[in-house]
Amino acid sequence: MARILVIEDDELVRATITRMLEDGGHSVTVAADGNDGLLQFRRAPVDLVISDVFMPNKNGIEMLRELRQIDVDVPVIMMSAGIPEAWRVAGLTDEDYLRMTALLGATRTLDKPFKSRDVLALIQEVLSDRAS
């Protein structure tokens, strides 16, 4: 089906998403942070990127800005389970950060936790939109 890059710093979440996507017939490449994600994308562009927002080294917002300089068309789904306490500034909410990713070029956003069927349906929708 699709080649998908998953950028997620939490090893368990990364493994869970990978299995979910592979069980859905997709080919998956993984990265543990935004730096690694951009490196993986440059090595082998994909059909879709799924990335966490809050990660060490290069967060999802920084990664998305740089990714859009490389490829403005690749669909990107940004996901978040919430703002780490250290990142709470000026009263911004989790939804504010996900909206910010949309303004920077995310195709869609996704709140964690999520159900496998919901993620697979969202992927299908995003890829169908791109094909039409």
PEFEN-V726630 format. One record per residue. N is the residue number from 1. RES is the residue in one letter. D_FIRST is the distance of its C-alpha to the first C-alpha in Angstrom with 2 decimals. Layout:
# PEFEN-V726630
n=N res=RES d_first=D_FIRST
n=N res=RES d_first=D_FIRST
This chain:
# PEFEN-V726630
n=1 res=M d_first=0.00
n=2 res=A d_first=3.83
n=3 res=R d_first=7.00
n=4 res=I d_first=9.46
n=5 res=L d_first=13.20
n=6 res=V d_first=15.29
n=7 res=I d_first=18.99
n=8 res=E d_first=21.26
n=9 res=D d_first=24.73
n=10 res=D d_first=25.15
n=11 res=E d_first=24.05
n=12 res=L d_first=23.74
n=13 res=V d_first=21.67
n=14 res=R d_first=19.39
n=15 res=A d_first=19.02
n=16 res=T d_first=18.54
n=17 res=I d_first=15.73
n=18 res=T d_first=14.03
n=19 res=R d_first=14.49
n=20 res=M d_first=13.43
n=21 res=L d_first=10.00
n=22 res=E d_first=9.65
n=23 res=D d_first=11.08
n=24 res=G d_first=8.49
n=25 res=G d_first=5.88
n=26 res=H d_first=5.10
n=27 res=S d_first=7.23
n=28 res=V d_first=10.43
n=29 res=T d_first=13.58
n=30 res=V d_first=16.65
n=31 res=A d_first=19.95
n=32 res=A d_first=23.13
n=33 res=D d_first=24.53
n=34 res=G d_first=24.30
n=35 res=N d_first=25.89
n=36 res=D d_first=23.45
n=37 res=G d_first=20.51
n=38 res=L d_first=21.92
n=39 res=L d_first=22.57
n=40 res=Q d_first=19.03
n=41 res=F d_first=17.80
n=42 res=R d_first=20.52
n=43 res=R d_first=19.60
n=44 res=A d_first=15.94
n=45 res=P d_first=14.76
n=46 res=V d_first=11.42
n=47 res=D d_first=9.54
n=48 res=L d_first=11.16
n=49 res=V d_first=14.16
n=50 res=I d_first=15.48
n=51 res=S d_first=19.11
n=52 res=D d_first=22.25
n=53 res=V d_first=25.30
n=54 res=F d_first=28.02
n=55 res=M d_first=27.79
n=56 res=P d_first=30.41
n=57 res=N d_first=30.89
n=58 res=K d_first=28.81
n=59 res=N d_first=27.86
n=60 res=G d_first=24.91
n=61 res=I d_first=27.12
n=62 res=E d_first=28.28
n=63 res=M d_first=24.82
n=64 res=L d_first=23.59
n=65 res=R d_first=26.68
n=66 res=E d_first=26.11
n=67 res=L d_first=22.38
n=68 res=R d_first=23.41
n=69 res=Q d_first=25.88
n=70 res=I d_first=23.23
n=71 res=D d_first=20.59
n=72 res=V d_first=21.58
n=73 res=D d_first=18.42
n=74 res=V d_first=15.58
n=75 res=P d_first=14.97
n=76 res=V d_first=16.63
n=77 res=I d_first=17.10
n=78 res=M d_first=20.41
n=79 res=M d_first=21.56
n=80 res=S d_first=25.00
n=81 res=A d_first=27.11
n=82 res=G d_first=30.24
n=83 res=I d_first=32.51
n=84 res=P d_first=34.12
n=85 res=E d_first=37.87
n=86 res=A d_first=38.65
n=87 res=W d_first=36.50
n=88 res=R d_first=38.32
n=89 res=V d_first=40.34
n=90 res=A d_first=42.13
n=91 res=G d_first=41.04
n=92 res=L d_first=37.41
n=93 res=T d_first=35.11
n=94 res=D d_first=31.54
n=95 res=E d_first=30.65
n=96 res=D d_first=32.45
n=97 res=Y d_first=30.25
n=98 res=L d_first=27.01
n=99 res=R d_first=28.63
n=100 res=M d_first=29.53
n=101 res=T d_first=25.94
n=102 res=A d_first=25.20
n=103 res=L d_first=28.22
n=104 res=L d_first=26.96
n=105 res=G d_first=23.67
n=106 res=A d_first=21.31
n=107 res=T d_first=19.08
n=108 res=R d_first=19.52
n=109 res=T d_first=21.28
n=110 res=L d_first=20.99
n=111 res=D d_first=23.93
n=112 res=K d_first=23.94
n=113 res=P d_first=24.19
n=114 res=F d_first=21.31
n=115 res=K d_first=19.84
n=116 res=S d_first=16.41
n=117 res=R d_first=15.95
n=118 res=D d_first=17.12
n=119 res=V d_first=14.74
n=120 res=L d_first=11.62
n=121 res=A d_first=13.39
n=122 res=L d_first=14.24
n=123 res=I d_first=10.82
n=124 res=Q d_first=9.88
n=125 res=E d_first=13.29
n=126 res=V d_first=13.15
n=127 res=L d_first=10.09
n=128 res=S d_first=11.82
n=129 res=D d_first=15.04
n=130 res=R d_first=13.98
n=131 res=A d_first=12.97
n=132 res=S d_first=16.34
